[in-house]
């Protein structure tokens, strides 16, 4: 913390001159220096979610002050801009750089595993980032067009439009909010507030602080100290411990810790669905580990069994079912289910003694281009050699897997990116999950920062709901996260291995879980639109 704070203070000391030197007037066009600063700030915003480099800071860690610094630079440039068209360019350039630097690893899935020509794969990423960047371009333009002159309401309007841009990424075109600014604060100054406002609330608060700081820094040499005071306050808040915001249900005895075995097969993605190599390896290795596991629960990752049950070697699936039909052990196993006539699902099957039928969880939030093909994009899919299919969607709020006094709530791959959907399971406290279980396969994206980014997402869900999260993945990060969002057990990524540890389930409902389970993201939409509407009303009066 101290090292990061020193870096942030040194950076902030140069901001007033930088913002003044690159200020705007209606007569000026965007200079190369201004464009460069905005692009670098966008890249820094991406790095704040999970530091991608092996020097200076802990690789893979979130850097809250870097997110605040990058957003301060954007807010300062927009604050000095008097043309909504230039503001749109600034917001769009910042967002395009931010998103390219966030999910550049899509290049690996499209080029290395999909066979798409490198220039086309790179172009596809830039076009996707630029398209999503339109939300932020609109936010910048509307801020300049509508924000009042006074500093506090002006900062509030900036934060509201930034929030609306982030929410647009969540909602529209199936949603892809990967890399949202709030994730940088999973270890940061706003961490204690996650169980109250969720990641979108953290994004809003960070934008509010950044805008206030930027506007203070652009003011006179004495007034900008007020903005610096906000940073000092943020540092102080960062040192607060994260206390549980929920209490166990009245009269309930503390739940016993559950011993778990998490499997990481490390099957190479280019072999995973090849019958002579990856499939044979997966069936043998996962079959042996499921057979030999000693803990009450064993979890295998997404599509650990890469075939439909009816396609497996004769007796294989029946042997697995028999293995967990008696005794005191259960398993959660990722595999596809369905048939040509009924359609297919990306699923998790739960096997346990005394079942009349296996437990089944079907993935709800499917990946575009990976698990379903958006209308009009068949031509793009045909250019790649990736085994894809149109899967059926499971329902939101599916039942948990009851085992050993725990309610285990599976989610598959990037489903844990959508906290409002996980929150649907918390409407009834008596049925709310006590443990989240994420099964993933990030091998599509190589040994990249995508693994670290996904880990921060899972940690944020643990903070929001005050629930532990256990993660069984193909290549990493296979970990156990406690209800405070801290990693307690971890397996070295990109190795084949078994992680054995204990997880302590939790009961009770956080404030965030209570309101998001009932209203979804509408409270945040309402806040953003209300501030925007008020700004428009005041603008008309002026």
N, C-alpha and C positions, 0 to 999 in steps of 0.2 A: 504493500500500500504506500509506504513512504517513498519508494523509488518512483512509482507511477505519479504520485502527487508532485514530486520535484519536477519531473518531466512536464507535467501539465502546467505548473506555475511558470516555468521557463518559457513554455510556448505562449502562454497568455500574456506574458510581459511584452511580447513583440506584436500582439494583435492590434493595439490602437494605431500604431504607425502603418501597419499593413493594410488595415481597413481604410484609413484615410488616404493612403497612397494609391489604392485601387478603387477609390470612390467613383461614383457615377454622376453624370449630369445628362439631361435630356439630349444634349448635343453630341455626346460621345458614343461611339460604337464600342462593342466589346473588344478590348485589346487582347493580344496574345497572352500577356501576363495575367489578366483577369480570367481568361479561359483556362489557363494552366492551373491557377489557384483553385478554381472550382472543380476541375477534374481531379486534382490531387486530393482535395477535401473529400470528394466522393469515394475515392479509393481508400482513404483513411477510415471513412465511415464503415466500409465493408470489413476492413482489418480489425475494427473494434469489437466485432462479434466473436472472433477467434483469431488471435494474432498468428499470422501465417508464416512468420520468419523464425529462423533459428538464432537470432541475435537480439540483444537489447531487452527483450521481455520474455516471459515464459511462453514458449510456443504453444499455440492452441488455446490460450487463456483469453477470456474477455477483457477488454480494456475500456472501462467506463469513461475515463477522462478523454480518451481519443475520440469517442463518439460525440461527447459534448463539444470538444474542440472543433471537429469537422463541421458539426451543425452550426456552431457559432460563426464560422467563416461564411457559410451559406447565408445565414440570417443577416450578417453584417453587410454582405454584398446586396442582398435584396432590400435591406433597409436604406441603402444609399441609391437605389435605382428609382427613377421616376417614370420609366416607361414599362407598361405591363408586357409589351412584346419582348423587351430585353429580359425582363424578369422570367418570362416563360422559357427563354433560351437558357438562362442561368439554372433554373430548377430542373429543366430537362437534361442539361449537360451533367449536372451534379448527380442526378438519379441514374443516368445511363452509365456513368463511370462507377457509381456505387454498385449497381446491379451486375455489371460485367465482372467487377472484382469480387462480387459475392458468389455468383454461380458459374464462374468460368469453367469449372470442372465438368459441366455438361458437355464440353468439347470431347472429353475422354469417352463418354458413353456414345456420342454420335460418330466420332472419327475412329477411335481405337476399336470399339466393340461393334459399332454400327456400320463401319466401312464408308461413311460419308466423307467425301473429299475434304481435306483440311480447310481450304478457303471457304467452302460452303458451310462447314460446321461453325467456323468462327463467325461468319456472317449471320448465321441463324441466331447465335448468342447475342450479338450486337443488336439485331433487329428485335429480339424478344425484350432485351433490356430497354431499348429505345421506346418500344410500345408501352411497357409498364411505366417508363419514365414520363409518359404523357400525363399521368396523374399528378406527378410532382411539378411538371411544367404548368399545369392548370393551377396548382396550389400557389406557386410563385406569382403567377399573373394576377390571381385574385387577391393575394395579399397586397401587392403594390396598388391595385385598383381600389381596394376597399378599406385598408387599415387606417385607423385614425392616427392623428399626429402624436398624441400623448403616449409615453413610453410603455406603461403597464398594459393598457388595453391593446396597444399595437403588438406587444409581445404575445398577448393572449390570442389575438387573431392569427398570428403566425403559427402558434401551436395548434390552433383549431384546424387550419388548412393542412398542416403537416399530418395531423391525426386523420383527417378525411382521406388524404392520399394513401396512408398506410391501410386504412380500412377498405379502400377500394381494391387494393391488392389482395385482401382477404376474401372479398365477396365476389368480384366479377370474374367471368370466364373460368369458373371452378375454383379460383383462388390460388395464389402462389406468393404468400407473404414471407418467404424465406429471406432472412437477413434483416428483419425489422430491427430498428434501433434499440428497442427496449431490451433485447437479449444481451446487449453489452453490459447491462446493469444487473445481471444475475449474481455478480460478485461486487456490485458497485454501490454508489451512494444511495440509490433508491431501493435497494434490495429488501429492506424491511416492509416496503409498501406493496410487494408483489401479491401477497395474500388478500389485499384489499382491492386493488385496482387492476391487476393482471398486467400482461406485457404491453397491451395497448395503452393502459394508463401510464406506464413507465415511459413509453414513447412520447406521450403528450407532455408529461412533466419535464422530460429532458429537453423537448423542443421549447417549452416555456422558459426554462432556465437559460438555454442557449440564446434565445432571442433577447431576453432581458440583458444578458451579459453583452451581446453584440451591440445592442443599442446604447448601453452604458459606455462601452469602450469607444464608441464613435462620438460620444459627447465630450465635454470639456475635460481637461486634465484632472480636475478634482471630482467631477461627477462620476467618472468611470470607476472610481474606487467602490461605489455601491455595487457595481456588477462583480467586482472582484470579491466583495463580501459574500455574494451568493455562492461563489466557488468555495470559499472557506467554509461556509455553512454546509455545502454538499460534502466536503471532506469530513466534516464532523459527523454528519449523518452516516457516512460510509463506515465509520467505526462502530456504529451501534450493533449489538448482537441481534440475531434474528430469533425472536421468541415464537413459540407456537401460538397461533391465533385461535386455536380451537381447543376444546376440552373434551375428554372422553365422555361418551354418553352416560347420563346419570345412572348410577348403580352398576355400570358395566365394569367388569374386571379387566385389567390391562391384558391385551392380547399377547400370547406367547410368540416369541420370535420363530419364524419359519425358515428352516434350512433349505437352501435352493442350490441346484446345479444348473449352470448356464453353459450352453454348448456354442462353440465358435469353430465351424468347420474349415474356414479359409479356403473354400473351393474357388479356384480362379474363374472369373466371370466368363472368359472365353471358352471354358470347359464345362460350365455349370449345367448346361442343357444338352451336352454331347453324350450320347448313349454309351460310347466306348470308353469315356474318360471320367468326366465330372459326375455323371449320374451314378456310375458304378461306385466311384469313391464315396459319394454322399450316402448312398444306401448302405454301404458297408460300415463307414465310420459312425454315422449317426445311429445306425442300428445297434452297433456295439456299445456306444455310450448310453443310449436309452436302456439297453439291457443291463449294464453294469452300474448305473447310478445308484447311490446309497441314500440320498436325501429324500425327504417327503415330497419334494417337487423338483422336476427336471424340465427345462425349457429349451426347445430347439428353435432356431431363427426362422425368418420368413423363407418359405419354399425350401426349407431344409430337406424335405422329401420332395424332389422336383417333378414328380409324376402324380397323376391322378391315382387314387386307390385301386381302381380297376385296371390300371396299366402296370402296377407293381408286379414283381416276380411272384409266382404262385406261393401263397402262404405267408408272404412278408407282412402284409397289413394285419392279417389274422393273428400272427405271432405278436405283433406290437399290442394289439388289443388284449390278448391273453396275458401279456406281461404285466399290465396294469389293472387287470380284472380282479385281482385279489391282493391282499397285503395292505400296506399303509403308505403306498407311493402313488403319485399321480404325475401326469405329463401334459404339457402344452406344446404342440408340434405345428409348425407352419408347413402348409402344403396346399396345392390347388384342389378344388372340389368341383363336382358338377358333371355335365354331359353335354353332348352336342345339341341334344333336343332341349334341355332345360337351361343351358347356358352355364358359364363357369364363374367361380368366385375365388378370390385370393383369401385364404382362410387360415384360422387357427383351430385345431381340434384338441379338445381336452379329454384325456382318458383317465378314469379313476375307478376304484372299486365300487361295486353296487350300482352302477349306472344302468338305466334302462336303454339309454342311447347315448352316444358320445356327445359331449358339449361341442358347440360350433359357434365361432365368431367369424363373420364375413366382413371384409374390409369395406368401409363406407366411402371414404374420400379417396377416389382413384386418381392415379397420376395420368394427366393428359399426355398422349403420345406413348406412354408406357403401358397403361392398363386400359385405356380406351382411346379411340381415334376421334378427335374433334371433327365435326362435319366440314368437308372441303379440304381436308389435309391428308387424304389417302395417298396422294402423289408424293408427299414428303416422306411418309412412312415407307413407301415402296423403294425409295432411294437408299434405305438402310437395310442391314442384314441382322436385325434384332428380332428375337422371338417374341412377338407381341400378340395381344388378343384383346377383344372387347369383353371385359368382365362385367358381371352383374354387381350392383351396389348392395351392400348390406344396409340395414336400418341404422339410424342414429339412436344412441342410448340402449344398445343391446345389453342383455343380462350379463352379469359377471359369472365367473367360474368359482363356485363355492368349494373350498377345500381347506381342511384343518382350521376351521374357524375364521378363515380369511375369504374376502370377496375379491378375486383377482380379475382385473379389468384389462383384457388385451387391447392393444392397438397395433397397427401394422405400418411399418416404415414411417413416412412423413405424416401420418395421421396425428401424431402428437404435436404437430405444428398448429393444430386447430383446437385451442383450449376450449372454445365455446361448444365444440362438439363433444369433447370429453366431459364437459360440464353437464351435459344432458343427463348423465347418470346420477347426478347429485340432487335431483328434485326431492326424492324420498330419502331422508337420512338413514332409514333402516335398511335400505338397499344400496346405499352408496358404496363404491369400491373402497377397500382398505389398502390395496396395493395396485399400482399400474404395472402392466407387463407390455413392454415394447419388443416386437420382433422385427428385425430389419435385414436388408441386404444392400449395403452401400458399395459393394464391389464394383458396381457400374461406374463409379467415379474415382477408382484407384485409391492410392494411399495419399489422399489430399486433405485439405482443410475442411472438406465436406463432413468428414467424421467428427471433427471438433465442433463444427457448427451444429450438427445434429445433437451432439452431447449437450450443448448449452440449451438447446430447445427442450430437451427432456428435463434438464435441471430446473428450468423455469416452470414447467408444469408441476414439478414436485413442490416448488415454492408456492405457487398459486393455490394448490389444493391441499397443501400440507399432507401430502401422500408420498410414500417412497415409490420409486420407479426402478424396476429391474429390466435390464436390456440384454437380450440374446441376439447377436448379430453374426453375419457370415464372416466379416473381416474386422469389425470394431465399430464403435466402442462397446464392447461387452462389459457391463459394469453393474454395480448395485449403488443406487442413489438413495439417500435417506430422505426423510420428510422435510429436512432443512435445505435440500438441494445440494448436499455435499456427497461426493463420490467416496464410498467407504471401501469398496472392493473393485478392482479393475484387472482385466486380462490384457496382456500386451497385444496390440492390434496387429493385424496381418500375420498372425500365427495360428496354428491349429492347436486348440487347447480347451480346457474345462475350467470354469470358475466356480468354486464352491464357497458359499458364504451364507450369512443370515440376513433376513429382512424383517423389520418390525412394522407390522401393519398399524394403521391409524384410523380412528373414527372421528366423528364430529365434522362440522361444515365451516369452512372459512367464509368470510364475507364475500369474497370473489365467487366462490362456488355457489353460494346462495343466490346471488343476483344473476350470474351468468346462466345458471340452470333454468331460470325462469324467463329471463328477458334477452338472452343471447347478447349480442353486441349493440342492441338498440340504445342502451344508455349512452354509449360513446358516440354513436351516430347522432343521437339527439343533441349531445353537447356540442359537437362540431358544427352541426347545421344551425343550432340556435345562435352560436357565436357568429357564424357567417351571416345569418339573417339579420342580427342586430347591427353588424358592421355595415351591411347594405342599407339598412334603415337610416343609420347615422350619416352615411355618405350622401344619401338623397337629401337629408336635411341641410347638410353643408353646401 
